[in-house]
């Protein structure tokens, strides 16, 4: 008899308690063992209940936490669709960072531009919230560079291209327009310093996360 597929764990809520620990709640396979790996080989595991609900308390260090999330079920291992980043003091801005795709905010919030991702080739993605089922235009310079439509919750993603970043900061200004909204967002892009490694730092109003991709290389995520 074929075994049912092992579905990746989902994250439904992230918060930070008065001791500073992050509290992550989500949904997984009933009775599945959910594992959070961080800081190399350190790990915290919790077991989902009979309905698949789980709750984990994770340590917060420095500017935030970066975690790999997986589930083990009957000897099978399935990873979540991305790496979890939680900014210290702003757990509601937690995002699931995805390879080659715009990162997704865990919690719904009003930011028109919530996250920006870019790589060494200049591929740039962004995501955020606008009005539900709205047409979204992303403008760089005087040119519309990407278009999208938000879903029923107002969430959208868009991708475009910028010149490949170098070691020197290069300013980028984009405008996002959607159903009566027009938001201008400015930031700088540059290649990560040093050898590929996971690094978190503040950059203006954003948390900058340089993170190593599974196949090699790095991707940069800016969380606003």
C-alpha positions as CSV (number, residue, x, y, z in Angstrom):
1,X,0.0,0.0,0.0
2,X,1.4,3.4,-0.9
3,X,2.2,5.7,1.9
4,X,0.5,9.2,2.0
5,X,2.7,12.1,1.1
6,X,4.6,13.8,3.9
7,X,3.4,17.4,3.7
8,X,5.8,20.2,4.8
9,X,4.9,22.0,8.1
10,X,3.2,25.4,7.9
11,X,3.6,28.4,10.2
12,X,0.4,30.3,11.2
13,X,1.5,32.7,13.9
14,X,4.7,34.2,15.3
15,X,5.1,36.2,18.5
16,X,7.6,37.1,21.2
17,X,7.0,36.7,24.9
18,X,8.1,38.8,27.8
19,X,11.2,36.7,28.2
20,X,12.3,37.4,24.7
21,X,11.7,34.0,23.3
22,X,9.9,33.6,20.0
23,X,6.7,31.6,20.0
24,X,5.9,29.9,16.7
25,X,2.6,28.2,16.0
26,X,1.6,26.2,13.0
27,X,0.0,23.2,11.4
28,X,1.7,19.9,10.5
29,X,0.9,16.2,10.1
30,X,-1.0,14.8,13.1
31,X,1.6,13.6,15.7
32,X,4.4,14.6,13.4
33,X,7.8,15.6,14.9
34,X,8.5,19.3,13.9
35,X,12.1,20.4,14.1
36,X,13.7,23.9,14.1
37,X,17.4,23.9,13.3
38,X,19.5,27.1,13.9
39,X,23.0,28.3,14.5
40,X,24.6,25.4,12.7
41,X,23.5,22.1,14.2
42,X,21.4,23.3,17.2
43,X,17.8,22.1,17.1
44,X,14.6,22.3,18.9
45,X,11.9,19.7,18.3
46,X,8.2,19.6,19.2
47,X,5.4,17.0,18.4
48,X,2.2,18.1,16.8
49,X,-1.0,17.1,18.5
50,X,-3.6,14.7,17.0
51,X,-5.0,17.6,14.9
52,X,-1.6,18.6,13.6
53,X,-1.3,21.8,15.7
54,X,2.1,22.6,17.1
55,X,3.7,25.3,19.2
56,X,7.5,25.9,19.7
57,X,9.5,28.2,21.9
58,X,12.7,29.4,20.1
59,X,15.6,31.4,21.4
60,X,16.1,34.9,20.1
61,X,19.6,36.2,19.7
62,X,21.0,39.5,18.5
63,X,18.9,41.1,15.8
64,X,16.7,38.0,15.3
65,X,16.5,34.3,14.6
66,X,17.0,32.3,11.4
67,X,15.6,28.8,11.4
68,X,15.3,25.8,9.1
69,X,12.0,24.0,9.6
70,X,11.3,20.4,8.9
71,X,9.0,17.5,9.9
72,X,9.8,13.8,10.4
73,X,7.0,11.3,9.8
74,X,7.7,7.6,9.7
75,X,11.4,8.1,8.7
76,X,10.5,10.6,6.0
77,X,11.8,14.2,6.2
78,X,10.1,17.2,4.6
79,X,11.4,20.8,4.8
80,X,9.2,23.9,4.8
81,X,9.1,26.0,1.7
82,X,11.8,28.4,2.8
83,X,13.8,29.5,5.8
84,X,12.1,31.3,8.7
85,X,13.5,34.7,9.8
86,X,12.1,36.5,12.9
87,X,13.3,40.0,13.7
88,X,13.8,40.6,17.4
89,X,11.3,43.0,18.8
90,X,9.2,42.8,15.7
91,X,8.0,39.2,15.5
92,X,4.9,40.2,13.6
93,X,7.3,40.9,10.6
94,X,8.5,37.3,10.4
95,X,9.0,36.0,6.9
96,X,9.5,32.7,5.1
97,X,12.5,33.3,2.9
98,X,12.3,31.3,-0.4
99,X,15.0,30.5,-2.9
100,X,14.5,32.3,-6.2
101,X,11.1,33.6,-5.1
102,X,9.8,36.6,-3.2
103,X,9.7,36.0,0.6
104,X,6.3,35.7,2.2
105,X,5.3,37.5,5.4
106,X,3.9,35.1,7.9
107,X,1.5,37.5,9.5
108,X,-0.9,39.7,7.4
109,X,-0.1,43.4,7.8
110,X,-0.6,46.6,6.0
111,X,2.8,47.1,4.4
112,X,2.6,47.8,0.7
113,X,6.2,46.7,0.5
114,X,6.8,44.2,3.3
115,X,9.9,42.3,1.8
116,X,12.4,42.8,-1.0
117,X,14.7,40.0,-2.2
118,X,17.6,40.2,-4.6
119,X,20.5,38.0,-5.8
120,X,23.9,38.4,-7.4
121,X,22.4,38.3,-10.9
122,X,20.1,41.3,-10.2
123,X,16.8,39.3,-10.0
124,X,14.6,41.3,-7.6
125,X,11.3,40.2,-6.0
126,X,9.0,42.0,-3.6
127,X,5.8,41.2,-1.7
128,X,3.3,43.0,0.4
129,X,-0.3,43.9,1.0
130,X,-2.6,46.2,-0.9
131,X,-6.4,46.2,-1.5
132,X,-7.9,42.7,-2.2
133,X,-8.0,41.6,-5.9
134,X,-6.2,44.8,-7.0
135,X,-4.0,45.4,-10.0
136,X,-0.4,46.2,-8.8
137,X,2.2,48.0,-10.8
138,X,5.9,48.2,-9.9
139,X,7.7,51.2,-11.4
140,X,11.5,51.7,-11.5
141,X,12.5,55.0,-12.9
142,X,9.7,56.1,-15.2
143,X,9.0,52.5,-16.5
144,X,6.5,49.9,-15.3
145,X,8.7,46.9,-14.7
146,X,6.3,44.4,-13.2
147,X,2.5,43.9,-12.8
148,X,0.6,41.6,-10.6
149,X,-2.9,41.1,-9.0
150,X,-3.3,40.8,-5.3
151,X,-5.3,37.8,-3.9
152,X,-8.5,38.0,-1.8
153,X,-6.5,39.0,1.3
154,X,-4.6,41.7,-0.5
155,X,-1.3,39.8,-0.7
156,X,0.8,40.1,-3.9
157,X,4.2,39.2,-5.2
158,X,6.1,40.7,-8.1
159,X,9.5,40.1,-9.8
160,X,11.7,42.3,-12.0
161,X,15.4,42.9,-12.8
162,X,17.9,45.4,-11.7
163,X,21.6,45.7,-12.6
164,X,23.6,43.0,-10.9
165,X,24.8,44.4,-7.5
166,X,28.5,45.0,-6.7
167,X,30.4,45.5,-3.5
168,X,29.4,49.2,-3.5
169,X,25.9,50.2,-2.3
170,X,23.7,51.2,-5.2
171,X,20.4,53.1,-4.5
172,X,17.2,51.7,-5.8
173,X,13.9,53.6,-5.7
174,X,10.7,51.8,-6.7
175,X,7.1,52.9,-6.8
176,X,4.2,50.5,-6.1
177,X,0.8,51.6,-7.3
178,X,-2.5,49.8,-6.6
179,X,-6.1,50.9,-6.5
180,X,-5.6,54.5,-5.3
181,X,-2.4,53.7,-3.4
182,X,1.0,54.9,-4.5
183,X,4.0,54.2,-2.3
184,X,7.6,55.1,-3.0
185,X,10.2,52.8,-1.4
186,X,14.0,53.5,-1.4
187,X,16.8,51.1,-0.4
188,X,20.4,50.2,-1.3
189,X,21.6,46.9,-2.9
190,X,25.1,45.4,-2.7
191,X,26.8,42.1,-2.6
192,X,27.4,40.4,0.8
193,X,30.8,40.9,2.3
194,X,33.2,38.0,2.8
195,X,32.6,34.3,2.3
196,X,29.0,33.0,1.9
197,X,27.4,32.9,5.3
198,X,24.2,33.7,7.1
199,X,24.3,37.3,8.3
200,X,21.7,39.6,9.9
201,X,22.1,43.4,10.3
202,X,20.1,46.5,10.3
203,X,20.2,48.6,7.2
204,X,18.2,51.8,7.4
205,X,14.6,50.9,8.3
206,X,15.1,47.3,7.3
207,X,16.6,44.1,8.6
208,X,19.0,42.8,6.0
209,X,19.5,39.0,5.9
210,X,22.2,37.6,3.6
211,X,21.6,33.9,3.6
212,X,23.2,30.9,1.9
213,X,21.2,29.1,-0.7
214,X,20.9,25.2,-0.7
215,X,22.7,25.0,-4.0
216,X,25.4,27.5,-3.2
217,X,25.6,31.3,-3.5
218,X,23.6,33.8,-1.4
219,X,20.4,35.7,-1.6
220,X,19.6,39.0,0.2
221,X,16.3,39.6,1.9
222,X,15.3,43.1,3.2
223,X,12.4,43.0,5.8
224,X,10.7,46.4,6.3
